[in-house]
Amino acid sequence: MTDYKGLRDNHLNIFYQYNAKSYLENNITKAFINSIDSLPIEKKKKLLSSLFGIKLNSDNIRLEFYLQKKPPVEKITAFSEDKRIMFGFSPTGECWGFSGQDIKDEKSLSQAIKNYLKENIQNEEELNRETKKAVAEYLNFQRGDSIPDGWIFVYTDGIPDYVIALENKRYNLDPTQINNHIVKSLCILPNKNQIIYKKYSYIKEIFEKLDTFITDQFIEYLTILSYYGVDNFSIACSADTSTNKDIRKRLVLPFGEKILTHLGYEQIDNRKWNVIRAHVNYAYLREINLEFKDDLIEVQLAFGSTQRSSYEMISSIDNINIQDDHITRCHPTFHLQNVWRKNIGKSYLDFNNDLNKYISFFKTNLAFIKQKKLYEAIELYGQMFNAGLIYESDLNRIKEQFSNEQRVVSIVPELSINYGWTYEEASTMGLEKFTDELKNKIDKVLLSMKLVP
């Protein structure tokens, strides 16, 4: 298989077009059919077997294809009913909705709906009544005409053998649409044995084994569209962003968990779609975030992010000395929190002095770090201004926004220290060296902040 080409222009991929919506599901279906159509006979037979379960003994086979158009009914009914297949493919390989909804299987649908409703309905009689009502609505629901995304007609020795209707979605498939295609396009009664659902990832596995230029192009195409990942960190970091600004972030993102796991962190989750978070248990550091920005991979450490932990931090440190390359932020992030520990966004402001002056100010005034009425907190902003820590314009803004507020808030003199690397730098280093450098930076900061001996 050919690796994703990284820095090369995405338009060099044969399926990625100029001035076109390459991500449209119709274009993905077209690329899928083009890839199958390009295969020699033996590889067509392998694909039919592995993807659709169709095993053919003859080499005298011919495939016909349709896109976004419904063939004449007589063409479809020329194929035996038990050889008419509904093929749905998407990133998830499944339908939204309830089990049995796609084939309107009353028993499965009734059980699925009942299980869903009983979370809120305890009365058995009411539960049965509402289940019956909902099942009837699903069973009787009808849509308009049916036009599958594509068709594959398989002829063996000149005789109609199998017909496959294709439906593709960029997330979950629509069960009502699937049912509609089965009844109105394939002209058969819904039967779960004649429906095949596959994930994009499964199609990738099949296409990799076929190992042709066109199937490799299909894999690269869906990689460009962010449906597939890559195994090589350096290649992911070098992805071309000229036509898709998020492609590089999406390709590198899966490596975030690997990096944090390698660093020894066990509790890892997503804080945001492009931020991987490790939960840690230091006295005044509770999480380490790895954010994949447009131009940087940045590790973010926020020390003293609550009133209690910031009090402990200021009590523990006298000064810090962090002079290192790759620092993107080494800055006070003083703010207020409400009683539910939610940060008050408008309370953040810029500081015009170094961290040690900030630390010294709060070390001298530890009594300030407690809950206050908002108007009392304004007095603290005034003292920070008098100490030369903040700008007058920020003080005036705070006064204007909060001067009449009576609610109770917590004082949080947080510190933020971030390191960042360009994707080009990370690509050059490779995964192992990048992870080691990341660990080295984090260890230095933890030592400077007196969190490790």
ROVONU-282927 format. One record per residue (C-alpha): z, x, y. Coordinates in Angstrom, 1 decimal. Example, Ala and Ser with C-alpha at 12.3 -4.5 7.8 and 13.67 -1.06 7.14 Angstrom:
<up: 7.8	east: 12.3	north: -4.5>
<up: 7.1	east: 13.7	north: -1.1>
***
This chain:
<up: 0.0	east: 0.0	north: 0.0>
<up: -0.8	east: 1.2	north: 3.5>
<up: 2.3	east: 1.5	north: 5.8>
<up: 2.4	east: -0.4	north: 9.1>
<up: 0.5	east: 1.9	north: 11.5>
<up: 3.2	east: 2.0	north: 14.1>
<up: 1.8	east: 3.5	north: 17.3>
<up: -1.8	east: 2.4	north: 16.7>
<up: -3.1	east: -0.6	north: 18.7>
<up: -2.4	east: -3.9	north: 16.9>
<up: -6.0	east: -5.0	north: 17.5>
<up: -7.2	east: -2.4	north: 15.0>
<up: -5.8	east: -4.8	north: 12.4>
<up: -8.8	east: -7.0	north: 11.3>
<up: -6.8	east: -10.2	north: 11.6>
<up: -5.3	east: -9.5	north: 15.0>
<up: -7.6	east: -10.9	north: 17.7>
<up: -8.2	east: -10.3	north: 21.4>
<up: -7.2	east: -13.3	north: 23.7>
<up: -6.2	east: -15.4	north: 20.7>
<up: -2.9	east: -16.8	north: 19.4>
<up: -2.7	east: -14.5	north: 16.4>
<up: 0.7	east: -16.0	north: 15.4>
<up: -0.7	east: -19.5	north: 14.9>
<up: -0.1	east: -20.7	north: 11.3>
<up: -3.8	east: -21.7	north: 11.1>
<up: -4.7	east: -18.0	north: 11.7>
<up: -2.2	east: -16.9	north: 9.1>
<up: -3.7	east: -19.4	north: 6.6>
<up: -7.2	east: -18.1	north: 7.4>
<up: -6.1	east: -14.5	north: 6.9>
<up: -4.6	east: -15.5	north: 3.5>
<up: -7.8	east: -17.1	north: 2.4>
<up: -9.9	east: -14.3	north: 3.7>
<up: -7.8	east: -11.9	north: 1.6>
<up: -8.2	east: -13.9	north: -1.6>
<up: -12.0	east: -14.3	north: -1.0>
<up: -12.4	east: -10.6	north: -0.6>
<up: -11.0	east: -9.7	north: -4.1>
<up: -13.2	east: -8.7	north: -7.0>
<up: -13.2	east: -11.1	north: -10.0>
<up: -10.5	east: -9.3	north: -12.0>
<up: -8.1	east: -9.2	north: -9.1>
<up: -8.9	east: -12.9	north: -8.2>
<up: -7.8	east: -13.8	north: -11.8>
<up: -4.6	east: -11.7	north: -11.4>
<up: -3.7	east: -13.5	north: -8.1>
<up: -4.5	east: -16.9	north: -9.5>
<up: -2.1	east: -16.2	north: -12.4>
<up: 0.8	east: -14.6	north: -10.4>
<up: 0.7	east: -16.9	north: -7.4>
<up: -0.4	east: -20.3	north: -8.7>
<up: 0.3	east: -20.0	north: -12.5>
<up: -3.4	east: -20.4	north: -13.3>
<up: -4.5	east: -18.4	north: -16.4>
<up: -8.2	east: -18.1	north: -16.9>
<up: -9.9	east: -16.5	north: -20.0>
<up: -13.4	east: -16.5	north: -18.7>
<up: -14.8	east: -14.0	north: -16.2>
<up: -17.4	east: -16.5	north: -15.0>
<up: -15.3	east: -18.0	north: -12.2>
<up: -16.2	east: -19.1	north: -8.7>
<up: -13.9	east: -19.9	north: -5.8>
<up: -14.7	east: -22.2	north: -2.9>
<up: -12.6	east: -22.4	north: 0.2>
<up: -12.0	east: -24.9	north: 3.0>
<up: -10.0	east: -24.5	north: 6.3>
<up: -8.6	east: -27.4	north: 8.3>
<up: -11.0	east: -29.9	north: 6.9>
<up: -10.8	east: -32.5	north: 4.2>
<up: -13.4	east: -32.3	north: 1.4>
<up: -15.0	east: -35.5	north: 0.2>
<up: -12.8	east: -37.5	north: -2.2>
<up: -15.3	east: -37.3	north: -5.0>
<up: -15.2	east: -33.5	north: -4.8>
<up: -11.4	east: -33.6	north: -5.4>
<up: -11.4	east: -36.3	north: -8.0>
<up: -13.9	east: -34.2	north: -10.1>
<up: -10.9	east: -32.1	north: -11.1>
<up: -8.4	east: -33.3	north: -13.7>
<up: -5.3	east: -34.8	north: -12.1>
<up: -3.0	east: -32.4	north: -13.9>
<up: -4.9	east: -29.5	north: -12.4>
<up: -4.5	east: -30.5	north: -8.8>
<up: -1.9	east: -28.3	north: -7.2>
<up: 0.1	east: -28.5	north: -3.9>
<up: 0.9	east: -25.0	north: -2.6>
<up: 3.3	east: -24.6	north: 0.3>
<up: 4.1	east: -21.2	north: 1.8>
<up: 6.3	east: -20.1	north: 4.7>
<up: 8.9	east: -17.5	north: 5.5>
<up: 11.6	east: -19.5	north: 3.8>
<up: 9.5	east: -21.0	north: 1.0>
<up: 11.3	east: -24.3	north: 1.2>
<up: 11.2	east: -27.7	north: 2.9>
<up: 13.7	east: -28.9	north: 5.5>
<up: 15.4	east: -32.2	north: 4.7>
<up: 16.9	east: -33.6	north: 1.5>
<up: 16.2	east: -32.6	north: -2.1>
<up: 13.5	east: -35.0	north: -3.6>
<up: 12.2	east: -35.9	north: -0.1>
<up: 8.9	east: -34.1	north: -0.7>
<up: 8.0	east: -36.1	north: -3.8>
<up: 10.0	east: -39.2	north: -2.8>
<up: 12.1	east: -38.9	north: -6.0>
<up: 14.5	east: -41.8	north: -5.5>
<up: 17.2	east: -40.4	north: -7.8>
<up: 17.4	east: -36.9	north: -6.3>
<up: 17.0	east: -38.3	north: -2.8>
<up: 19.8	east: -40.8	north: -3.3>
<up: 22.2	east: -38.1	north: -4.6>
<up: 21.4	east: -35.7	north: -1.8>
<up: 21.8	east: -38.3	north: 0.9>
<up: 25.1	east: -39.6	north: -0.6>
<up: 26.5	east: -36.1	north: -0.7>
<up: 25.6	east: -35.7	north: 2.9>
<up: 27.0	east: -39.0	north: 4.1>
<up: 30.3	east: -38.9	north: 2.2>
<up: 31.6	east: -36.1	north: 4.5>
<up: 31.9	east: -38.8	north: 7.2>
<up: 32.2	east: -42.0	north: 5.2>
<up: 35.2	east: -42.4	north: 2.9>
<up: 34.8	east: -46.1	north: 2.0>
<up: 32.8	east: -46.3	north: -1.3>
<up: 31.1	east: -49.6	north: -0.5>
<up: 30.0	east: -48.5	north: 2.9>
<up: 28.9	east: -45.2	north: 1.5>
<up: 26.6	east: -46.9	north: -1.1>
<up: 25.3	east: -49.3	north: 1.5>
<up: 24.4	east: -46.6	north: 4.0>
<up: 22.9	east: -44.4	north: 1.2>
<up: 20.7	east: -47.2	north: 0.0>
<up: 19.5	east: -47.9	north: 3.5>
<up: 18.7	east: -44.3	north: 4.2>
<up: 16.9	east: -43.8	north: 0.9>
<up: 14.7	east: -46.9	north: 1.6>
<up: 13.7	east: -45.5	north: 5.0>
<up: 12.6	east: -42.2	north: 3.5>
<up: 10.8	east: -43.8	north: 0.6>
<up: 8.9	east: -46.3	north: 2.9>
<up: 8.1	east: -43.8	north: 5.7>
<up: 4.4	east: -43.2	north: 6.0>
<up: 2.4	east: -40.8	north: 8.1>
<up: -1.2	east: -40.9	north: 9.3>
<up: -4.1	east: -39.1	north: 7.6>
<up: -3.7	east: -35.9	north: 5.6>
<up: -5.4	east: -32.7	north: 6.4>
<up: -4.0	east: -29.6	north: 4.5>
<up: -4.3	east: -26.2	north: 6.2>
<up: -6.7	east: -25.0	north: 3.5>
<up: -8.2	east: -25.6	north: 0.1>
<up: -9.1	east: -23.4	north: -2.9>
<up: -11.5	east: -24.8	north: -5.5>
<up: -11.7	east: -22.9	north: -8.8>
<up: -14.7	east: -23.4	north: -11.1>
<up: -14.8	east: -21.8	north: -14.6>
<up: -18.2	east: -21.5	north: -16.3>
<up: -19.6	east: -23.8	north: -13.6>
<up: -17.1	east: -26.6	north: -14.4>
<up: -14.4	east: -27.9	north: -12.0>
<up: -11.1	east: -26.4	north: -13.3>
<up: -8.3	east: -26.3	north: -10.6>
<up: -8.0	east: -27.4	north: -7.0>
<up: -5.3	east: -26.2	north: -4.7>
<up: -4.2	east: -27.7	north: -1.4>
<up: -2.5	east: -25.3	north: 1.0>
<up: 0.1	east: -26.0	north: 3.6>
<up: 1.6	east: -23.2	north: 5.7>
<up: 4.5	east: -23.2	north: 8.2>
<up: 6.1	east: -20.5	north: 10.3>
<up: 9.5	east: -21.6	north: 9.2>
<up: 10.4	east: -24.5	north: 6.9>
<up: 7.8	east: -26.8	north: 5.4>
<up: 7.7	east: -30.5	north: 6.3>
<up: 8.6	east: -32.6	north: 3.1>
<up: 6.9	east: -35.7	north: 4.5>
<up: 3.7	east: -33.8	north: 5.2>
<up: 3.8	east: -32.3	north: 1.7>
<up: 4.1	east: -35.8	north: 0.2>
<up: 1.3	east: -37.0	north: 2.4>
<up: -1.0	east: -34.3	north: 1.2>
<up: -0.2	east: -35.0	north: -2.5>
<up: -0.9	east: -38.7	north: -2.2>
<up: -3.8	east: -38.8	north: 0.3>
<up: -5.6	east: -35.5	north: -0.2>
<up: -5.0	east: -34.6	north: -3.9>
<up: -5.0	east: -38.3	north: -4.8>
<up: -2.2	east: -38.1	north: -7.3>
<up: 1.3	east: -39.4	north: -7.6>
<up: 4.0	east: -37.0	north: -6.4>
<up: 5.1	east: -34.7	north: -9.3>
<up: 7.4	east: -31.7	north: -8.8>
<up: 5.6	east: -29.9	north: -11.6>
<up: 2.4	east: -29.7	north: -9.4>
<up: 4.1	east: -28.4	north: -6.3>
<up: 4.5	east: -24.6	north: -5.8>
<up: 6.7	east: -23.2	north: -2.9>
<up: 6.5	east: -19.5	north: -2.1>
<up: 8.0	east: -17.3	north: 0.5>
<up: 5.8	east: -14.9	north: 2.6>
<up: 7.8	east: -12.1	north: 1.0>
<up: 6.6	east: -13.2	north: -2.5>
<up: 3.0	east: -13.2	north: -1.3>
<up: 3.6	east: -9.6	north: 0.0>
<up: 4.8	east: -8.5	north: -3.4>
<up: 1.6	east: -9.9	north: -5.1>
<up: -0.7	east: -8.4	north: -2.4>
<up: 0.9	east: -5.0	north: -2.7>
<up: 0.0	east: -4.9	north: -6.4>
<up: -3.6	east: -5.9	north: -5.7>
<up: -3.8	east: -2.8	north: -3.4>
<up: -7.1	east: -3.4	north: -1.5>
<up: -7.9	east: -2.7	north: 2.1>
<up: -8.0	east: -6.4	north: 3.0>
<up: -4.7	east: -7.3	north: 1.3>
<up: -3.1	east: -4.3	north: 3.0>
<up: -4.5	east: -5.6	north: 6.3>
<up: -2.9	east: -9.0	north: 5.6>
<up: 0.5	east: -7.3	north: 5.0>
<up: 0.1	east: -5.3	north: 8.2>
<up: -0.8	east: -8.5	north: 10.1>
<up: 2.3	east: -10.3	north: 9.0>
<up: 4.3	east: -7.2	north: 9.8>
<up: 2.9	east: -7.2	north: 13.3>
<up: 4.0	east: -10.9	north: 13.6>
<up: 7.5	east: -9.9	north: 12.5>
<up: 7.5	east: -11.7	north: 9.1>
<up: 7.7	east: -8.5	north: 7.1>
<up: 9.8	east: -5.4	north: 7.7>
<up: 9.0	east: -1.8	north: 7.0>
<up: 11.0	east: 0.7	north: 4.8>
<up: 10.6	east: 3.7	north: 7.2>
<up: 12.9	east: 3.9	north: 10.2>
<up: 10.7	east: 6.3	north: 12.1>
<up: 7.6	east: 4.1	north: 11.6>
<up: 9.6	east: 1.0	north: 12.8>
<up: 10.7	east: 2.9	north: 15.9>
<up: 7.1	east: 3.8	north: 16.8>
<up: 5.7	east: 0.3	north: 16.6>
<up: 3.2	east: -0.7	north: 19.2>
<up: 4.7	east: -3.1	north: 21.8>
<up: 1.6	east: -3.6	north: 24.0>
<up: 0.8	east: -7.0	north: 22.6>
<up: 4.2	east: -8.0	north: 21.2>
<up: 7.2	east: -6.8	north: 23.2>
<up: 9.7	east: -7.8	north: 20.5>
<up: 7.9	east: -6.3	north: 17.5>
<up: 9.7	east: -2.9	north: 17.6>
<up: 13.2	east: -4.5	north: 18.0>
<up: 12.5	east: -6.8	north: 15.1>
<up: 11.3	east: -4.0	north: 12.8>
<up: 14.2	east: -1.7	north: 13.6>
<up: 16.9	east: -4.4	north: 13.6>
<up: 17.3	east: -4.5	north: 9.8>
<up: 18.3	east: -0.8	north: 9.9>
<up: 21.3	east: -1.7	north: 12.1>
<up: 23.4	east: -3.0	north: 9.3>
<up: 22.5	east: 0.0	north: 7.2>
<up: 23.5	east: 2.4	north: 9.9>
<up: 26.9	east: 0.7	north: 10.5>
<up: 27.6	east: 0.5	north: 6.8>
<up: 26.8	east: 4.2	north: 6.4>
<up: 29.3	east: 4.9	north: 9.2>
<up: 32.0	east: 3.2	north: 7.0>
<up: 32.3	east: -0.2	north: 8.6>
<up: 32.7	east: -3.1	north: 6.3>
<up: 32.9	east: -6.2	north: 8.5>
<up: 29.4	east: -6.5	north: 10.0>
<up: 27.6	east: -9.5	north: 11.6>
<up: 25.1	east: -10.5	north: 14.2>
<up: 26.6	east: -11.0	north: 17.7>
<up: 23.1	east: -11.9	north: 19.0>
<up: 19.7	east: -11.8	north: 17.3>
<up: 19.2	east: -8.2	north: 18.5>
<up: 22.9	east: -7.1	north: 18.4>
<up: 24.6	east: -5.9	north: 15.2>
<up: 28.4	east: -5.9	north: 15.4>
<up: 31.0	east: -4.0	north: 13.4>
<up: 34.5	east: -5.4	north: 13.6>
<up: 37.1	east: -2.6	north: 13.8>
<up: 40.8	east: -2.5	north: 14.0>
<up: 41.8	east: 0.1	north: 16.6>
<up: 44.6	east: -0.7	north: 19.0>
<up: 42.3	east: -1.4	north: 22.0>
<up: 38.9	east: -1.4	north: 20.4>
<up: 38.0	east: -4.5	north: 18.3>
<up: 34.2	east: -4.2	north: 17.9>
<up: 31.4	east: -1.7	north: 18.0>
<up: 28.0	east: -3.2	north: 19.0>
<up: 24.6	east: -1.8	north: 18.2>
<up: 22.0	east: -3.4	north: 20.5>
<up: 18.3	east: -3.1	north: 20.1>
<up: 16.9	east: -3.3	north: 23.6>
<up: 13.3	east: -3.2	north: 24.8>
<up: 13.4	east: 0.5	north: 25.4>
<up: 16.7	east: 1.7	north: 23.9>
<up: 18.9	east: 1.6	north: 20.9>
<up: 22.4	east: 1.4	north: 22.4>
<up: 25.8	east: 1.7	north: 20.9>
<up: 28.4	east: -0.2	north: 23.0>
<up: 32.2	east: 0.3	north: 23.0>
<up: 34.3	east: -1.9	north: 25.2>
<up: 37.9	east: -0.7	north: 25.3>
<up: 40.8	east: -3.1	north: 26.3>
<up: 38.7	east: -6.3	north: 26.2>
<up: 41.8	east: -8.5	north: 26.3>
<up: 44.8	east: -8.5	north: 28.6>
<up: 47.2	east: -7.3	north: 25.9>
<up: 44.9	east: -4.6	north: 24.5>
<up: 44.0	east: -3.4	north: 28.1>
<up: 47.7	east: -3.0	north: 28.9>
<up: 48.2	east: -0.9	north: 25.8>
<up: 45.1	east: 1.2	north: 26.7>
<up: 46.2	east: 1.9	north: 30.2>
<up: 49.7	east: 2.8	north: 28.9>
<up: 48.3	east: 5.2	north: 26.4>
<up: 45.7	east: 7.3	north: 28.3>
<up: 46.1	east: 9.4	north: 31.4>
<up: 42.5	east: 10.4	north: 31.9>
<up: 39.3	east: 10.8	north: 29.9>
<up: 36.7	east: 13.4	north: 30.0>
<up: 33.4	east: 12.3	north: 28.6>
<up: 30.5	east: 14.5	north: 29.7>
<up: 27.8	east: 14.1	north: 27.1>
<up: 24.1	east: 13.5	north: 26.9>
<up: 22.7	east: 10.0	north: 26.1>
<up: 25.5	east: 8.2	north: 28.0>
<up: 24.0	east: 5.0	north: 29.5>
<up: 27.3	east: 3.6	north: 30.7>
<up: 30.7	east: 5.0	north: 31.4>
<up: 32.1	east: 2.5	north: 33.7>
<up: 35.1	east: 0.1	north: 34.5>
<up: 34.3	east: -3.4	north: 33.5>
<up: 37.3	east: -5.2	north: 35.0>
<up: 37.1	east: -8.9	north: 34.7>
<up: 39.2	east: -12.1	north: 34.4>
<up: 39.6	east: -14.3	north: 31.3>
<up: 40.5	east: -18.0	north: 31.1>
<up: 43.4	east: -19.3	north: 28.9>
<up: 41.0	east: -19.5	north: 25.9>
<up: 40.1	east: -15.8	north: 26.3>
<up: 36.6	east: -16.5	north: 27.5>
<up: 35.4	east: -14.0	north: 30.1>
<up: 34.8	east: -15.4	north: 33.6>
<up: 31.3	east: -14.1	north: 34.4>
<up: 31.6	east: -14.3	north: 38.2>
<up: 34.7	east: -12.1	north: 38.1>
<up: 32.8	east: -8.9	north: 37.1>
<up: 31.8	east: -6.5	north: 39.9>
<up: 30.6	east: -3.0	north: 40.6>
<up: 33.0	east: 0.0	north: 40.9>
<up: 32.2	east: 2.9	north: 43.2>
<up: 34.5	east: 5.5	north: 41.7>
<up: 35.0	east: 7.3	north: 38.4>
<up: 37.0	east: 6.1	north: 35.4>
<up: 40.0	east: 8.3	north: 36.0>
<up: 40.7	east: 6.9	north: 39.5>
<up: 40.4	east: 3.4	north: 38.0>
<up: 42.8	east: 4.4	north: 35.2>
<up: 45.3	east: 6.0	north: 37.6>
<up: 45.3	east: 2.8	north: 39.8>
<up: 46.2	east: 0.5	north: 36.9>
<up: 48.6	east: 3.0	north: 35.4>
<up: 50.5	east: 3.0	north: 38.7>
<up: 50.3	east: -0.8	north: 38.8>
<up: 50.8	east: -1.8	north: 35.2>
<up: 52.7	east: -4.9	north: 36.4>
<up: 49.4	east: -6.3	north: 37.6>
<up: 48.1	east: -6.7	north: 34.0>
<up: 49.4	east: -10.2	north: 33.3>
<up: 48.5	east: -13.8	north: 33.7>
<up: 48.1	east: -15.0	north: 37.3>
<up: 46.8	east: -17.9	north: 39.3>
<up: 43.3	east: -17.2	north: 40.5>
<up: 44.3	east: -17.0	north: 44.1>
<up: 46.9	east: -14.4	north: 43.2>
<up: 44.2	east: -12.4	north: 41.3>
<up: 42.3	east: -12.2	north: 44.6>
<up: 45.2	east: -10.2	north: 46.0>
<up: 44.6	east: -7.7	north: 43.2>
<up: 40.9	east: -7.4	north: 44.2>
<up: 42.1	east: -6.7	north: 47.7>
<up: 44.3	east: -3.9	north: 46.5>
<up: 41.5	east: -2.4	north: 44.5>
<up: 39.4	east: -2.5	north: 47.7>
<up: 42.1	east: -0.8	north: 49.6>
<up: 42.3	east: 1.9	north: 46.9>
<up: 38.6	east: 2.5	north: 47.3>
<up: 37.7	east: 1.1	north: 43.9>
<up: 35.4	east: -1.8	north: 44.9>
<up: 33.0	east: -2.6	north: 47.6>
<up: 33.8	east: -4.9	north: 50.5>
<up: 30.8	east: -7.1	north: 49.8>
<up: 32.2	east: -7.8	north: 46.3>
<up: 35.6	east: -8.5	north: 47.6>
<up: 34.2	east: -11.1	north: 50.0>
<up: 32.2	east: -12.7	north: 47.2>
<up: 35.3	east: -13.0	north: 45.1>
<up: 37.3	east: -14.6	north: 48.0>
<up: 34.5	east: -17.1	north: 48.6>
<up: 34.3	east: -18.1	north: 44.9>
<up: 37.9	east: -18.2	north: 43.9>
<up: 40.1	east: -18.6	north: 47.0>
<up: 41.0	east: -22.3	north: 46.3>
<up: 41.3	east: -22.0	north: 42.5>
<up: 44.7	east: -22.8	north: 41.0>
<up: 43.9	east: -22.2	north: 37.3>
<up: 45.7	east: -19.5	north: 35.3>
<up: 43.7	east: -16.4	north: 34.3>
<up: 44.4	east: -13.1	north: 32.5>
<up: 43.8	east: -9.7	north: 34.1>
<up: 41.6	east: -7.5	north: 32.0>
<up: 40.9	east: -3.9	north: 33.2>
<up: 38.4	east: -3.1	north: 30.5>
<up: 36.4	east: 0.1	north: 30.1>
<up: 32.9	east: 0.3	north: 28.7>
<up: 31.3	east: 3.5	north: 27.2>
<up: 27.7	east: 3.2	north: 25.9>
<up: 25.3	east: 5.7	north: 24.4>
<up: 21.5	east: 5.1	north: 24.2>
<up: 18.5	east: 6.7	north: 22.6>
<up: 14.8	east: 5.8	north: 23.3>
<up: 12.9	east: 4.6	north: 20.3>
<up: 10.8	east: 7.7	north: 20.5>
<up: 13.9	east: 9.9	north: 20.2>
<up: 15.2	east: 7.9	north: 17.3>
<up: 11.7	east: 8.0	north: 15.6>
<up: 11.7	east: 11.8	north: 15.9>
<up: 15.2	east: 12.2	north: 14.5>
<up: 14.7	east: 9.9	north: 11.5>
<up: 17.4	east: 7.6	north: 10.1>
<up: 19.8	east: 10.2	north: 8.7>
<up: 19.9	east: 12.4	north: 11.7>
<up: 20.1	east: 9.4	north: 14.1>
<up: 23.0	east: 8.0	north: 12.1>
<up: 24.8	east: 11.3	north: 12.1>
<up: 24.4	east: 11.7	north: 15.9>
<up: 25.6	east: 8.2	north: 16.4>
<up: 28.7	east: 8.9	north: 14.4>
<up: 29.3	east: 12.1	north: 16.3>
<up: 29.3	east: 10.2	north: 19.7>
<up: 31.6	east: 7.5	north: 18.5>
<up: 34.1	east: 10.0	north: 17.0>
<up: 34.2	east: 11.9	north: 20.3>
<up: 34.9	east: 8.8	north: 22.3>
<up: 37.6	east: 7.6	north: 19.9>
<up: 39.3	east: 11.0	north: 20.2>
<up: 39.0	east: 11.0	north: 24.0>
<up: 40.5	east: 7.5	north: 24.1>
<up: 43.4	east: 8.6	north: 21.9>
<up: 42.5	east: 6.1	north: 19.2>
<up: 42.3	east: 8.8	north: 16.5>
<up: 44.3	east: 12.1	north: 16.1>
***
